[in-house]
Amino acid sequence: MNNRTIKQTLYAQQFDMGGFPVRQPFPSGKTEQLDPFLLLHHADVKVPQHKPVTQSGVGPHPHRGFSPVTFIFKGGVHHRDSRGNNNTIYAGGTQWMNAGMGIIHSERPPHDIFEIGGRQEIIQLWVNSPANHKMDQPHYYPLTAEETPTILSEDGLIAIHVIAGELDGINGKIPTLTPVNTFTAEFKKGGKYCFTIPANHNAFIYLLDGKVNVNNEHAVDGKYAAVFNNDGAGFEVEAFEDTRFFIGSGEPLNEKVASHGPFVMNNETELLQAFRDYQIGKMGILIED
């Protein structure tokens, strides 16, 4: 197999998002977006014990024009939104929301977070929607760990969870608006796997921890993303240490992006309309119990 070469590695700098520390490999000064992926946040936080869990996490906020997706690695996330969805997903699961024309949601720790370790570790990935789907009705897709198709290696060193898209004949459960692959993986030291990725996809991996060797020539450390050139059929990953990582690939939209805060549209007029629609209540309301 002709392997893709690495275009660049991006360190996930730490930022404070309103008291919530997150790591962000992109966008950064080195790269704006990896079309169709707009942003990646990695958070690993201890849930504060001095206040109710109903006041922790991220309170009600709007989105329009893309899919904010939360992959849960530790703890859980309690999702509520202005369309009446109310669901808790635990470690190994995913919350995928197509915001469409507009939705308000909150992401809190579950009520039993302290009984399951008191930590939340998540990746949130923003997947852009194509212009002709930005004003669709919103949809919310919860996926538990048990429901997620998983590839296990014969040597017991590798587990790859296929959330959306397809890998080696295994199809993810989440429907996407455009061709997108999202996988999470746990490799024990010495685990090795060849990922086949469609030639027209942009692709990257992000390491939550550990260290891997890509294509037998490029070491990538934890808290780094490796972005691939579109010059091959896939890439090979071998774990130098026990490693958890995320794999994303997608067909680029090649459309103009106009974004501000929680809204991602195609031009400034649409952005202004999004803010106006939110202010006059067109995205609904979310009253948490």
Stockholm file with secondary structure:
# STOCKHOLM 1.0

chainA/1-289         MNNRTIKQTLYAQQFDMGGFPVRQPFPSGKTEQLDPFLLLHHADVKVPQHKPVTQSGVGPHPHRGFSPVTFIFKGGVHHRDSRGNNNTIYAGGTQWMNAGMGIIHSERPPHDIFEIGGRQEIIQLWVNSPANHKMDQPHYYPLTAEETPTILSEDGLIAIHVIAGELDGINGKIPTLTPVNTFTAEFKKGGKYCFTIPANHNAFIYLLDGKVNVNNEHAVDGKYAAVFNNDGAGFEVEAFEDTRFFIGSGEPLNEKVASHGPFVMNNETELLQAFRDYQIGKMGILIED
#=GR chainA/1-289 SS CCBCCEEEEEECEEEEETTEEEEEEESSSSCSCBTTEEEEEEEEEECCSSSCGGGSSEEEEEEBSEEEEEEEEESEEEEEETTSCEEEEETTCEEEEECTTCEEEEEECCTTGGGGTSEEEEEEEEEECCGGGTTSCCEEEEECTTTSCEEECTTSCEEEEEEESEETTEECSBCCSSCEEEEEEEECTTCEEEEECCTTCEEEEEEEESEEEETTTEEEETTEEEEECSCSSEEEEEESSSEEEEEEEECCCCCCCEEETTEEESSHHHHHHHHHHHHTTTTCCCCCC
#=GC SS_cons         CCBCCEEEEEECEEEEETTEEEEEEESSSSCSCBTTEEEEEEEEEECCSSSCGGGSSEEEEEEBSEEEEEEEEESEEEEEETTSCEEEEETTCEEEEECTTCEEEEEECCTTGGGGTSEEEEEEEEEECCGGGTTSCCEEEEECTTTSCEEECTTSCEEEEEEESEETTEECSBCCSSCEEEEEEEECTTCEEEEECCTTCEEEEEEEESEEEETTTEEEETTEEEEECSCSSEEEEEESSSEEEEEEEECCCCCCCEEETTEEESSHHHHHHHHHHHHTTTTCCCCCC
//
